[in-house]
């Protein structure tokens, strides 16, 4: 598909690919092993201008589009799924503030783009993941302030974030129609960072629980209309699902490349194992499904860039890509045999990292529900 990219898209692809090959991939095992936020790599991604790739020029971005953001994500995630995940956070935060924020909020965008302001988003709670409307964190209006009480789980960048976009109930009786989004500075009194969990994969993302013990923030920190954040979140999920799909795609591409190389190097019964039909068929299926996933993602991204609704297409891309990545990275590990089970080989880390993609930004069971409902609307 690269033959259809314009000059700017090719430039971004080449920049991201070079950085991924020369910097991200060599550091990936260390990031995974030490589980420390790679601040130096994060700042270099900012310096390369990649955080603003999908942001209009008038907002301080590169003036490109979602297609280009997906291309960049795929290349970065080839080197490390965790760094790809880290790349998505500021890209999505800048877009969210651009679309929904006041001038006060938009003043944060330059800092997000240059890496000096690290953002995070807090939606999920320990007992409320896919059922966003049942969240229990509240934001009570008192004069010119909101008083926030509750706790958020799995906050990516929670340990290092300067600002957090917190989704909380401002009308607890109104279900999803009572949710608001409020910007909270992490040095605010009443904001407490918990310990990071010991995760299966995706290490180095400074994830933790964040609790709010009557944290008071100015009423002007409200992003968008009061009680209107559920719709904002659902719209943002469409873009973020494209990013997560591209992250899984990059990891699947890396696994296929490793499997092909290993199958040529590894000899059994007097010949490279690539010459065995069983191996060839596994790699053929990888190539087929990776190509199909790339088409689904690019199609949905093009629709997004043309202002079209993409709830169906984003869910299809996320479901197909993350499911196929899980299957084929597992197959790539199988091709490596016993070596695939060793941390000396990249495929072992890919196997652990990709698992999150089927859960993140709406589980794949939720994606199936979305697809069914969207198809029902379209054909009835």
VOBA-1610 file (N, C-alpha, C; in pm, whole numbers, padded with zeros to 5 digits, always signed):
BEGIN
Unk+00082-00121+00000Unk+00000+00000+00000Unk+00085+00126+00000Unk+00214+00113+00032Unk+00298+00231+00046Unk+00312+00311-00083Unk+00287+00248-00197Unk+00300+00319-00324Unk+00194+00429-00338Unk+00090+00423-00256Unk-00015+00524-00263Unk+00003+00637-00162Unk+00110+00634-00084Unk+00135+00740+00013Unk+00188+00864-00056Unk+00149+00982-00005Unk+00206+01104-00061Unk+00345+01127+00000Unk+00411+01232-00047Unk+00550+01256-00005Unk+00563+01277+00146Unk+00468+01350+00205Unk+00476+01376+00349Unk+00453+01249+00429Unk+00360+01167+00384Unk+00335+01041+00454Unk+00456+00949+00445Unk+00520+00946+00330Unk+00641+00865+00315Unk+00753+00917+00406Unk+00761+01049+00420Unk+00863+01107+00507Unk+00840+01065+00652Unk+00713+01071+00697Unk+00681+01030+00834Unk+00710+00882+00852Unk+00669+00801+00755Unk+00696+00656+00763Unk+00845+00629+00774Unk+00923+00694+00690Unk+01068+00671+00690Unk+01131+00718+00821Unk+01085+00832+00872Unk+01138+00884+00999Unk+01106+00788+01113Unk+00979+00744+01120Unk+00938+00653+01227Unk+01008+00519+01215Unk+01022+00469+01092Unk+01088+00339+01071Unk+01235+00344+01111Unk+01302+00451+01072Unk+01445+00464+01104Unk+01464+00474+01256Unk+01384+00556+01320Unk+01394+00572+01465Unk+01362+00440+01536Unk+01261+00369+01486Unk+01223+00243+01547Unk+01335+00140+01535Unk+01396+00132+01417Unk+01502+00034+01394Unk+01630+00068+01469Unk+01664+00198+01473Unk+01793+00238+01529Unk+01791+00265+01679Unk+01674+00305+01732Unk+01668+00344+01874Unk+01570+00258+01954Unk+01447+00245+01904Unk+01343+00176+01982Unk+01372+00028+01996Unk+01392-00041+01884Unk+01414-00186+01890Unk+01534-00226+01977Unk+01649-00156+01966Unk+01763-00193+02052Unk+01736-00171+02202Unk+01644-00080+02233Unk+01615-00050+02375Unk+01499-00132+02430Unk+01428-00201+02344Unk+01302-00264+02384Unk+01320-00368+02494Unk+01422-00452+02483Unk+01443-00556+02585Unk+01476-00493+02720Unk+01555-00386+02718Unk+01589-00318+02845Unk+01464-00256+02907Unk+01381-00190+02826Unk+01258-00130+02878Unk+01169-00237+02941Unk+01158-00350+02873Unk+01076-00460+02923Unk+01133-00515+03054Unk+01264-00530+03058Unk+01330-00590+03175Unk+01326-00498+03296Unk+01356-00370+03275Unk+01366-00276+03387Unk+01232-00214+03425Unk+01136-00219+03333Unk+01001-00165+03358Unk+01006-00020+03406Unk+01090+00059+03337Unk+01104+00201+03371Unk+01062+00284+03250Unk+00985+00389+03274Unk+00936+00475+03166Unk+01054+00529+03085Unk+01057+00506+02954Unk+01170+00549+02870Unk+01160+00697+02832Unk+01189+00783+02927Unk+01169+00926+02909Unk+01252+00981+02794Unk+01373+00929+02777Unk+01458+00979+02669Unk+01398+00948+02532Unk+01346+00828+02515Unk+01283+00792+02388Unk+01156+00873+02367Unk+01080+00893+02473Unk+00957+00973+02466Unk+00988+01114+02417Unk+01092+01175+02473Unk+01128+01311+02434Unk+01178+01317+02290Unk+01246+01211+02245Unk+01294+01211+02107Unk+01177+01197+02010Unk+01077+01117+02044Unk+00956+01110+01961Unk+00892+01248+01948Unk+00890+01322+02058Unk+00836+01459+02055Unk+00921+01548+01966Unk+01053+01537+01980Unk+01145+01621+01903Unk+01133+01595+01753Unk+01099+01472+01719Unk+01080+01437+01578Unk+00948+01490+01521Unk+00865+01548+01609Unk+00738+01605+01564Unk+00627+01503+01548Unk+00645+01382+01602Unk+00549+01275+01577Unk+00423+01287+01663Unk+00430+01355+01778Unk+00312+01366+01863Unk+00202+01451+01798Unk+00241+01540+01707Unk+00142+01627+01643Unk+00107+01584+01503Unk+00137+01458+01470Unk+00122+01413+01331Unk-00022+01425+01280Unk-00121+01406+01367Unk-00261+01410+01323Unk-00330+01541+01359Unk-00254+01635+01413Unk-00312+01762+01460Unk-00299+01869+01353Unk-00405+01950+01331Unk-00398+02055+01230Unk-00285+02155+01258Unk-00236+02216+01153Unk-00127+02312+01168Unk-00167+02430+01256Unk-00293+02474+01244Unk-00336+02589+01325Unk-00336+02557+01474Unk-00335+02428+01508Unk-00330+02386+01648Unk-00187+02355+01691Unk-00091+02376+01601Unk+00049+02353+01634Unk+00102+02219+01588Unk+00017+02141+01516Unk+00058+02009+01473Unk+00120+02009+01333Unk+00137+01889+01281Unk+00200+01873+01150Unk+00101+01887+01036Unk-00029+01891+01070Unk-00130+01911+00967Unk-00152+01791+00878Unk-00122+01672+00928Unk-00142+01553+00846Unk-00277+01489+00884Unk-00279+01360+00910Unk-00410+01296+00927Unk-00399+01166+01003Unk-00515+01100+01021Unk-00519+00974+01094Unk-00445+00864+01021Unk-00450+00864+00888Unk-00376+00765+00812Unk-00228+00771+00847Unk-00174+00892+00850Unk-00032+00910+00880Unk-00001+00869+01023Unk-00091+00900+01116Unk-00071+00858+01255Unk-00066+00705+01266Unk-00152+00638+01191Unk-00153+00492+01193Unk-00025+00434+01133Unk+00024+00497+01028Unk+00150+00453+00966Unk+00264+00466+01066Unk+00271+00582+01133Unk+00377+00604+01233Unk+00367+00503+01346Unk+00246+00478+01393Unk+00227+00382+01501Unk+00274+00243+01462Unk+00239+00199+01342Unk+00281+00066+01299Unk+00433+00053+01301Unk+00501+00156+01252Unk+00647+00150+01247Unk+00708+00150+01387Unk+00657+00234+01476Unk+00713+00241+01612Unk+00687+00111+01687Unk+00567+00055+01672Unk+00532-00068+01743Unk+00608-00188+01689Unk+00659-00181+01567Unk+00747-00287+01517Unk+00870-00300+01608Unk+00916-00187+01657Unk+01032-00188+01746Unk+00997-00224+01888Unk+00882-00176+01937Unk+00838-00204+02073Unk+00691-00169+02085Unk+00609-00266+02125Unk+00468-00238+02148Unk+00449-00136+02258Unk+00531-00144+02363Unk+00518-00050+02475Unk+00548+00093+02432Unk+00652+00112+02351Unk+00683+00247+02302Unk+00572+00295+02208Unk+00517+00203+02128Unk+00402+00240+02046Unk+00286+00287+02131Unk+00260+00216+02240Unk+00154+00254+02333Unk+00182+00392+02391Unk+00308+00417+02427Unk+00346+00548+02481Unk+00326+00658+02378Unk+00353+00628+02253Unk+00334+00724+02144Unk+00187+00765+02131Unk+00096+00670+02152Unk-00047+00699+02133Unk-00100+00800+02233Unk-00049+00799+02356Unk-00108+00881+02463Unk-00105+01030+02430Unk+00010+01091+02398Unk+00009+01235+02366Unk-00061+01267+02235Unk-00053+01176+02137Unk-00125+01200+02011Unk-00274+01215+02038Unk-00329+01123+02114Unk-00472+01125+02143Unk-00510+01240+02237Unk-00425+01269+02334Unk-00455+01377+02428Unk-00460+01512+02358Unk-00364+01538+02270Unk-00361+01665+02197Unk-00485+01681+02109Unk-00524+01573+02043Unk-00645+01578+01959Unk-00769+01601+02044Unk-00776+01534+02159Unk-00893+01548+02246Unk-00908+01692+02295Unk-00798+01753+02338Unk-00803+01892+02385Unk-00833+01986+02270Unk-00781+01958+02153Unk-00809+02042+02036Unk-00958+02039+02001Unk-01019+01922+02007Unk-01159+01908+01970Unk-01256+01958+02077Unk-01220+01942+02204Unk-01317+01967+02311Unk-01275+02071+02413Unk-01149+02110+02413Unk-01100+02198+02519Unk-01127+02345+02495Unk-01122+02422+02604Unk-01130+02568+02597Unk-00990+02621+02560Unk-00981+02752+02542Unk-00849+02811+02513Unk-00749+02779+02624Unk-00799+02774+02746Unk-00713+02742+02860Unk-00656+02600+02847Unk-00740+02508+02803Unk-00693+02370+02786Unk-00599+02358+02666Unk-00634+02428+02560Unk-00553+02420+02438Unk-00413+02478+02459Unk-00398+02563+02561Unk-00266+02618+02591Unk-00168+02509+02635Unk-00222+02391+02673Unk-00137+02279+02713Unk-00080+02204+02594Unk-00143+02221+02478Unk-00105+02140+02362Unk+00041+02155+02323Unk+00097+02278+02316Unk+00240+02288+02280Unk+00330+02208+02373Unk+00300+02208+02502Unk+00380+02131+02597Unk+00365+01981+02576Unk+00244+01937+02541Unk+00223+01795+02511Unk+00303+01755+02387Unk+00303+01842+02287Unk+00371+01810+02163Unk+00523+01807+02179Unk+00578+01894+02265Unk+00724+01894+02281Unk+00771+01802+02395Unk+00677+01735+02461Unk+00712+01638+02563Unk+00731+01693+02701Unk+00717+01825+02718Unk+00740+01885+02850Unk+00619+01869+02942Unk+00501+01842+02886Unk+00380+01814+02964Unk+00335+01673+02929Unk+00339+01584+03025Unk+00299+01445+03001Unk+00153+01428+03044Unk+00068+01388+02950Unk-00075+01373+02981Unk-00112+01228+03014Unk-00225+01214+03078Unk-00283+01081+03100Unk-00435+01095+03097Unk-00502+00985+03076Unk-00648+00982+03077Unk-00692+00876+03176Unk-00792+00909+03259Unk-00839+00818+03362Unk-00989+00793+03344Unk-01022+00676+03293Unk-01162+00637+03274Unk-01192+00512+03355Unk-01113+00408+03336Unk-01139+00277+03396Unk-01126+00280+03548Unk-01211+00202+03613Unk-01202+00182+03758Unk-01185+00034+03788Unk-01147+00002+03909Unk-01118-00137+03944Unk-01237-00228+03916Unk-01357-00180+03939Unk-01477-00261+03921Unk-01560-00218+03800Unk-01510-00121+03724Unk-01589-00069+03611Unk-01496-00043+03494Unk-01496-00135+03399Unk-01414-00122+03279Unk-01501-00093+03159Unk-01552-00198+03095Unk-01636-00180+02977Unk-01765-00107+03009Unk-01814-00123+03131Unk-01938-00056+03173Unk-01906+00083+03226Unk-01870+00172+03132Unk-01824+00306+03170Unk-01932+00382+03248Unk-02057+00361+03210Unk-02167+00436+03273Unk-02181+00406+03422Unk-02121+00296+03468Unk-02135+00259+03610Unk-02019+00310+03696Unk-01931+00392+03641Unk-01820+00444+03721Unk-01871+00511+03847Unk-01790+00507+03952Unk-01832+00562+04081Unk-01755+00686+04123Unk-01649+00720+04053Unk-01577+00845+04084Unk-01669+00963+04058Unk-01674+01055+04152Unk-01766+01169+04142Unk-01689+01301+04140Unk-01752+01401+04080Unk-01700+01538+04080Unk-01816+01629+04120Unk-01811+01676+04242Unk-01920+01757+04298Unk-01888+01905+04283Unk-01981+01980+04228Unk-01959+02124+04209Unk-01983+02197+04340Unk-01883+02275+04383Unk-01895+02360+04501Unk-01843+02498+04464Unk-01933+02590+04435Unk-01893+02724+04396Unk-01814+02723+04268Unk-01692+02773+04273Unk-01606+02780+04155Unk-01510+02662+04145Unk-01544+02552+04213Unk-01457+02436+04212Unk-01536+02308+04191Unk-01463+02204+04144Unk-01514+02068+04147Unk-01435+01993+04253Unk-01505+01913+04331Unk-01441+01830+04433Unk-01450+01684+04385Unk-01337+01624+04358Unk-01333+01492+04296Unk-01299+01387+04400Unk-01379+01281+04399Unk-01358+01171+04496Unk-01375+01038+04424Unk-01281+00947+04447Unk-01288+00815+04386Unk-01149+00766+04348Unk-01146+00664+04266Unk-01017+00606+04224Unk-01027+00551+04083Unk-00919+00565+04009Unk-00911+00515+03872Unk-00798+00412+03864Unk-00824+00306+03789Unk-00728+00197+03777Unk-00659+00198+03640Unk-00542+00134+03635Unk-00472+00113+03509Unk-00445+00243+03433Unk-00408+00348+03502Unk-00385+00477+03437Unk-00245+00474+03373Unk-00241+00463+03241Unk-00114+00466+03170Unk-00049+00602+03187Unk+00079+00603+03222Unk+00157+00724+03255Unk+00120+00780+03392Unk+00039+00708+03469Unk-00006+00761+03598Unk+00107+00804+03689Unk+00219+00732+03686Unk+00331+00764+03775Unk+00407+00889+03732Unk+00398+00927+03605Unk+00481+01037+03554Unk+00399+01154+03498Unk+00267+01140+03491Unk+00184+01242+03426Unk+00186+01374+03502Unk+00180+01483+03425Unk+00166+01617+03482Unk+00019+01656+03493Unk-00061+01611+03397Unk-00204+01640+03396Unk-00280+01512+03360Unk-00399+01498+03418Unk-00483+01382+03390Unk-00623+01430+03352Unk-00675+01377+03244Unk-00813+01402+03205Unk-00899+01297+03273Unk-00970+01339+03376Unk-01044+01246+03463Unk-01192+01247+03424Unk-01246+01127+03400Unk-01388+01112+03372Unk-01458+01074+03502Unk-01557+01155+03540Unk-01623+01137+03669Unk-01771+01172+03657Unk-01848+01122+03753Unk-01992+01149+03755Unk-02017+01287+03819Unk-02074+01376+03741Unk-02120+01504+03796Unk-02270+01500+03825Unk-02337+01398+03773Unk-02478+01371+03806Unk-02490+01220+03825Unk-02464+01171+03946Unk-02456+01026+03971Unk-02583+00949+03938Unk-02697+01017+03930Unk-02822+00947+03903Unk-02853+00936+03754Unk-02771+00996+03670Unk-02807+01007+03528Unk-02736+00906+03438Unk-02668+00808+03498Unk-02601+00708+03415Unk-02496+00771+03325Unk-02492+00727+03198Unk-02390+00780+03107Unk-02413+00926+03073Unk-02533+00977+03099Unk-02562+01118+03071Unk-02518+01209+03185Unk-02454+01152+03286Unk-02409+01233+03399Unk-02259+01234+03416Unk-02184+01202+03308Unk-02038+01194+03315Unk-01975+01320+03256Unk-01876+01373+03325Unk-01801+01489+03277Unk-01652+01457+03274Unk-01578+01537+03199Unk-01432+01523+03192Unk-01369+01647+03251Unk-01279+01629+03345Unk-01217+01739+03417Unk-01065+01722+03416Unk-00996+01828+03384Unk-00850+01827+03383Unk-00798+01845+03525Unk-00710+01756+03567Unk-00656+01760+03703Unk-00504+01761+03696Unk-00442+01862+03759Unk-00297+01863+03770Unk-00257+01764+03878Unk-00154+01686+03853Unk-00119+01580+03947Unk-00055+01630+04076Unk-00015+01759+04080Unk+00038+01813+04205Unk-00073+01873+04292Unk-00198+01853+04249Unk-00313+01903+04324Unk-00327+01825+04455Unk-00359+01896+04564Unk-00383+01830+04692Unk-00499+01731+04678Unk-00479+01613+04735Unk-00584+01511+04728Unk-00567+01412+04615Unk-00466+01433+04529Unk-00436+01338+04422Unk-00322+01248+04469Unk-00346+01118+04467Unk-00247+01022+04518Unk-00220+00915+04413Unk-00093+00890+04387Unk-00055+00784+04293Unk-00031+00655+04371Unk-00091+00547+04324Unk-00068+00417+04385Unk+00051+00347+04322Unk+00075+00225+04363Unk+00187+00149+04309Unk+00153+00095+04171Unk+00254+00071+04093Unk+00234+00008+03963Unk+00206-00140+03982Unk+00118-00194+03900Unk+00089-00336+03904Unk+00201-00414+03833Unk+00215-00540+03867Unk+00310-00629+03800Unk+00237-00691+03681Unk+00258-00634+03563Unk+00182-00671+03445Unk+00251-00780+03364Unk+00171-00853+03287Unk+00222-00956+03198Unk+00318-00898+03095Unk+00280-00788+03034Unk+00360-00724+02930Unk+00339-00574+02930Unk+00377-00510+02820Unk+00365-00364+02808Unk+00434-00293+02925Unk+00555-00337+02954Unk+00629-00276+03065Unk+00686-00140+03025Unk+00706-00055+03126Unk+00768+00075+03104Unk+00670+00188+03081Unk+00541+00163+03104Unk+00440+00266+03078Unk+00396+00341+03203Unk+00466+00320+03314Unk+00441+00396+03438Unk+00294+00392+03478Unk+00234+00276+03460Unk+00091+00257+03492Unk+00070+00249+03643Unk-00040+00302+03692Unk-00073+00288+03833Unk-00219+00326+03857Unk-00263+00303+03980Unk-00394+00351+04023Unk-00378+00496+04070Unk-00476+00578+04041Unk-00478+00717+04091Unk-00604+00734+04176Unk-00587+00782+04297Unk-00702+00807+04384Unk-00718+00957+04407Unk-00842+00997+04425Unk-00878+01138+04444Unk-00953+01150+04576Unk-00889+01213+04672Unk-00945+01228+04805Unk-00991+01372+04824Unk-01112+01400+04774Unk-01167+01537+04775Unk-01068+01636+04713Unk-01018+01599+04597Unk-00927+01688+04524Unk-01007+01803+04463Unk-00964+01924+04493Unk-01036+02043+04446Unk-00965+02105+04325Unk-01041+02124+04219Unk-00986+02188+04099Unk-01081+02298+04054Unk-01029+02400+03985Unk-01115+02508+03939Unk-01223+02458+03843Unk-01340+02519+03849Unk-01449+02479+03761Unk-01411+02496+03614Unk-01318+02588+03588Unk-01272+02609+03451Unk-01193+02493+03395Unk-01161+02395+03478Unk-01090+02276+03431Unk-01182+02176+03362Unk-01313+02204+03364Unk-01409+02119+03294Unk-01382+02123+03144Unk-01370+02005+03083Unk-01347+01995+02939Unk-01479+01962+02872Unk-01522+02049+02781Unk-01651+02027+02716Unk-01766+02058+02810Unk-01887+02021+02772Unk-02003+02053+02856Unk-02014+01960+02976Unk-02067+02012+03085Unk-02092+01927+03200Unk-02192+01819+03162Unk-02167+01698+03206Unk-02250+01580+03178Unk-02247+01538+03031Unk-02150+01589+02956Unk-02144+01555+02814Unk-02024+01474+02773Unk-01953+01417+02871Unk-01825+01353+02839Unk-01838+01212+02783Unk-01952+01147+02806Unk-01966+01010+02754Unk-01958+01010+02602Unk-02029+01101+02538Unk-02025+01110+02392Unk-01884+01145+02345Unk-01818+01237+02415Unk-01682+01274+02380Unk-01589+01153+02388Unk-01606+01073+02493Unk-01521+00956+02511Unk-01544+00855+02400Unk-01670+00832+02364Unk-01701+00735+02260Unk-01642+00779+02125Unk-01648+00907+02096Unk-01589+00958+01972Unk-01437+00941+01974Unk-01378+00966+02090Unk-01233+00953+02102Unk-01190+00807+02088Unk-01274+00715+02137Unk-01243+00573+02126Unk-01228+00530+01980Unk-01306+00592+01891Unk-01296+00552+01750Unk-01154+00575+01697Unk-01098+00692+01728Unk-00961+00720+01684Unk-00862+00631+01758Unk-00880+00616+01888Unk-00783+00538+01966Unk-00785+00391+01926Unk-00899+00342+01879Unk-00903+00203+01833Unk-00822+00185+01705Unk-00817+00287+01622Unk-00730+00280+01505Unk-00584+00276+01547Unk-00550+00353+01649Unk-00413+00353+01697Unk-00375+00218+01759Unk-00466+00161+01838Unk-00437+00031+01899Unk-00431-00079+01794Unk-00515-00068+01691Unk-00508-00164+01581Unk-00372-00156+01513Unk-00326-00034+01489Unk-00197-00015+01423Unk-00082-00064+01510Unk-00096-00049+01641Unk+00005-00101+01734Unk+00014-00253+01722Unk-00101-00320+01723Unk-00102-00466+01710Unk-00049-00509+01573Unk-00082-00431+01471Unk-00034-00460+01336Unk+00118-00454+01330Unk+00177-00352+01391Unk+00323-00339+01392Unk+00390-00457+01462Unk+00330-00502+01571Unk+00387-00616+01643Unk+00373-00744+01561Unk+00259-00761+01492Unk+00242-00879+01407Unk+00342-00878+01292Unk+00366-00761+01235Unk+00464-00749+01127Unk+00603-00788+01176Unk+00639-00741+01295Unk+00769-00776+01352Unk+00780-00926+01374Unk+00674-00988+01424Unk+00675-01132+01449Unk+00691-01210+01319Unk+00622-01166+01214Unk+00635-01235+01085Unk+00777-01223+01032Unk+00835-01104+01040Unk+00972-01086+00993Unk+01069-01176+01069Unk+01050-01184+01201Unk+01138-01270+01281Unk+01118-01418+01246Unk+00992-01456+01224Unk+00962-01596+01192Unk+01025-01636+01060Unk+01019-01548+00961Unk+01079-01578+00830Unk+01230-01592+00843Unk+01291-01497+00913Unk+01437-01502+00929Unk+01480-01628+01004Unk+01408-01659+01111Unk+01444-01777+01191Unk+01424-01905+01110Unk+01316-01910+01032Unk+01285-02031+00955Unk+01389-02056+00846Unk+01457-01952+00802Unk+01565-01971+00705Unk+01696-02012+00774Unk+01715-01965+00896Unk+01840-01997+00968Unk+01836-02134+01034Unk+01721-02170+01085Unk+01707-02295+01162Unk+01699-02416+01068Unk+01784-02513+01091Unk+01784-02633+01007Unk+01742-02754+01088Unk+01656-02834+01029Unk+01615-02962+01086Unk+01605-03063+00972Unk+01645-03183+01000Unk+01641-03289+00898Unk+01715-03249+00771Unk+01823-03173+00791Unk+01912-03142+00681Unk+01873-03025+00593Unk+01771-02947+00633Unk+01733-02832+00550Unk+01665-02726+00637Unk+01663-02599+00590Unk+01595-02494+00666Unk+01448-02528+00686Unk+01396-02498+00803Unk+01257-02535+00831Unk+01159-02457+00745Unk+01204-02346+00683Unk+01116-02273+00593Unk+01072-02362+00476Unk+01150-02462+00442Unk+01116-02548+00329Unk+01006-02648+00361Unk+00969-02657+00489Unk+00858-02747+00525Unk+00725-02676+00504Unk+00632-02748+00443Unk+00504-02688+00409Unk+00429-02636+00531Unk+00441-02706+00643Unk+00372-02662+00764Unk+00415-02520+00804Unk+00542-02492+00791Unk+00594-02359+00824Unk+00550-02257+00719Unk+00558-02296+00593Unk+00518-02207+00484Unk+00372-02164+00497Unk+00286-02260+00533Unk+00144-02227+00545Unk+00119-02130+00660Unk+00192-02147+00771Unk+00176-02056+00883Unk+00216-01914+00844Unk+00327-01903+00771Unk+00374-01771+00730Unk+00284-01712+00622Unk+00231-01796+00534Unk+00136-01747+00433Unk+00013-01687+00498Unk-00037-01753+00601Unk-00154-01699+00672Unk-00121-01569+00744Unk-00001-01558+00799Unk+00042-01432+00860Unk+00038-01320+00757Unk+00100-01342+00643Unk+00108-01238+00540Unk-00030-01197+00492Unk-00117-01295+00472Unk-00254-01266+00427Unk-00330-01179+00527Unk-00327-01219+00653Unk-00406-01148+00754Unk-00346-01012+00789Unk-00214-01001+00786Unk-00151-00871+00808Unk-00191-00772+00699Unk-00192-00820+00574Unk-00234-00733+00463Unk-00380-00692+00477Unk-00466-00785+00517Unk-00608-00754+00534Unk-00628-00653+00647Unk-00554-00671+00756Unk-00566-00578+00869Unk-00524-00438+00829Unk-00415-00430+00753Unk-00367-00299+00709Unk-00473-00228+00624Unk-00540-00302+00539Unk-00646-00244+00456Unk-00763-00195+00541Unk-00804-00275+00639Unk-00914-00234+00728Unk-00879-00105+00803Unk-00757-00098+00855Unk-00716+00020+00931Unk-00709+00142+00841Unk-00644+00130+00728Unk-00629+00247+00640Unk-00765+00295+00588Unk-00855+00200+00559Unk-00989+00238+00513Unk-01062+00319+00621Unk-01061+00269+00744Unk-01127+00339+00853Unk-01063+00476+00878Unk-00931+00482+00870Unk-00861+00610+00891Unk-00894+00710+00783Unk-00907+00664+00659Unk-00944+00755+00550Unk-01085+00809+00570Unk-01177+00724+00614Unk-01312+00771+00644Unk-01309+00877+00754Unk-01230+00851+00859Unk-01217+00946+00969Unk-01164+01080+00918Unk-01064+01074+00831Unk-01003+01197+00779Unk-01099+01276+00690Unk-01199+01209+00637Unk-01301+01276+00555Unk-01426+01309+00635Unk-01417+01301+00766Unk-01527+01343+00852Unk-01643+01247+00856Unk-01621+01123+00819Unk-01728+01025+00819Unk-01734+00950+00952Unk-01852+00902+00994Unk-01860+00822+01116Unk-01789+00688+01096Unk-01717+00643+01198Unk-01639+00519+01181Unk-01658+00422+01297Unk-01768+00432+01370Unk-01787+00340+01483Unk-01777+00195+01437Unk-01841+00162+01324Unk-01837+00026+01271Unk-01697-00010+01222Unk-01640+00076+01140Unk-01511+00045+01078Unk-01398+00038+01180Unk-01401+00126+01281Unk-01297+00123+01385Unk-01307-00004+01468Unk-01430-00045+01500Unk-01448-00168+01577Unk-01405-00290+01496Unk-01437-00291+01367Unk-01395-00403+01281Unk-01243-00411+01273Unk-01179-00296+01254Unk-01033-00294+01244Unk-00969-00340+01373Unk-01021-00294+01485Unk-00963-00329+01615Unk-00984-00478+01644Unk-01104-00528+01620Unk-01134-00668+01646Unk-01048-00760+01559Unk-01050-00736+01429Unk-00978-00825+01338Unk-00828-00819+01361Unk-00775-00699+01372Unk-00629-00684+01381Unk-00574-00743+01509Unk-00638-00713+01621Unk-00582-00761+01749Unk-00601-00912+01764Unk-00711-00966+01715Unk-00729-01111+01720Unk-00626-01182+01631Unk-00608-01130+01509Unk-00513-01196+01419Unk-00370-01180+01471Unk-00338-01067+01533Unk-00204-01047+01587Unk-00175-01147+01699Unk-00274-01170+01784Unk-00257-01267+01892Unk-00229-01406+01835Unk-00306-01445+01735Unk-00289-01578+01675Unk-00153-01591+01607Unk-00117-01493+01526Unk+00003-01509+01443Unk+00132-01485+01520Unk+00128-01402+01623Unk+00247-01391+01708Unk+00268-01521+01784Unk+00159-01585+01824Unk+00170-01717+01886Unk+00230-01818+01787Unk+00187-01810+01662Unk+00243-01900+01561Unk+00390-01870+01533Unk+00425-01742+01535Unk+00566-01706+01516Unk+00651-01762+01629Unk+00598-01757+01751Unk+00668-01817+01864Unk+00683-01968+01843Unk+00578-02032+01791Unk+00582-02176+01766Unk+00690-02211+01663Unk+00704-02127+01561Unk+00807-02150+01459Unk+00946-02143+01521Unk+00961-02060+01623Unk+01090-02051+01693Unk+01115-02172+01784Unk+01012-02255+01804Unk+01028-02371+01891Unk+01064-02331+02032Unk+01154-02405+02095Unk+01194-02376+02232Unk+01255-02239+02248Unk+01324-02191+02144Unk+01384-02058+02152Unk+01278-01948+02164Unk+01160-01972+02109Unk+01054-01872+02120Unk+01008-01848+02262Unk+01037-01945+02350Unk+00998-01934+02490Unk+01104-01863+02573Unk+01211-01823+02507Unk+01323-01757+02575Unk+01316-01606+02556Unk+01353-01533+02659Unk+01354-01387+02649Unk+01470-01335+02566Unk+01554-01424+02519Unk+01662-01384+02428Unk+01607-01350+02290Unk+01484-01391+02264Unk+01424-01369+02133Unk+01306-01272+02146Unk+01297-01179+02051Unk+01195-01074+02056Unk+01053-01129+02057Unk+01031-01243+01992Unk+00895-01293+01978Unk+00832-01325+02113Unk+00913-01359+02213Unk+00858-01385+02346Unk+00796-01260+02405Unk+00863-01146+02387Unk+00809-01019+02437Unk+00685-00977+02357Unk+00689-00996+02227Unk+00573-00964+02144Unk+00452-01044+02189Unk+00474-01170+02221Unk+00367-01258+02266Unk+00299-01203+02392Unk+00379-01151+02485Unk+00323-01095+02608Unk+00259-00958+02584Unk+00326-00875+02505Unk+00278-00738+02485Unk+00147-00731+02408Unk+00132-00816+02307Unk+00015-00803+02220Unk-00114-00842+02290Unk-00103-00918+02397Unk-00225-00965+02464Unk-00314-00850+02511Unk-00253-00740+02551Unk-00330-00626+02599Unk-00418-00567+02489Unk-00376-00579+02365Unk-00450-00514+02257Unk-00592-00566+02242Unk-00618-00688+02287Unk-00753-00744+02280Unk-00841-00695+02394Unk-00780-00627+02491Unk-00853-00577+02609Unk-00865-00425+02605Unk-00757-00360+02565Unk-00744-00214+02566Unk-00848-00147+02476Unk-00892-00028+02514Unk-00983+00054+02433Unk-01111-00021+02396Unk-01161-00097+02491Unk-01281-00177+02467Unk-01242-00319+02432Unk-01282-00415+02516Unk-01247-00554+02489Unk-01303-00598+02354Unk-01250-00705+02301Unk-01298-00750+02171Unk-01440-00806+02177Unk-01484-00844+02296Unk-01625-00880+02311Unk-01713-00756+02293Unk-01667-00643+02347Unk-01739-00517+02328Unk-01738-00476+02181Unk-01625-00499+02112Unk-01619-00465+01969Unk-01723-00543+01890Unk-01744-00668+01926Unk-01846-00748+01858Unk-01985-00692+01882Unk-02010-00645+02003Unk-02139-00582+02032Unk-02158-00456+01948Unk-02053-00375+01940Unk-02061-00251+01861Unk-02088-00284+01715Unk-02015-00380+01662Unk-02032-00417+01521Unk-02174-00465+01495Unk-02225-00551+01584Unk-02361-00603+01565Unk-02464-00489+01565Unk-02449-00395+01657Unk-02545-00284+01664Unk-02534-00192+01544Unk-02411-00166+01500Unk-02393-00079+01384Unk-02445-00144+01256Unk-02423-00273+01243Unk-02474-00345+01125Unk-02626-00348+01127Unk-02684-00365+01245Unk-02830-00363+01258Unk-02887-00228+01211Unk-02821-00118+01253Unk-02867+00015+01211Unk-02855+00032+01060Unk-02748-00020+01005Unk-02722+00000+00863Unk-02814-00080+00773Unk-02858-00197+00819Unk-02930-00287+00730Unk-03075-00313+00769Unk-03125-00237+00868Unk-03268-00252+00903Unk-03336-00116+00898
//
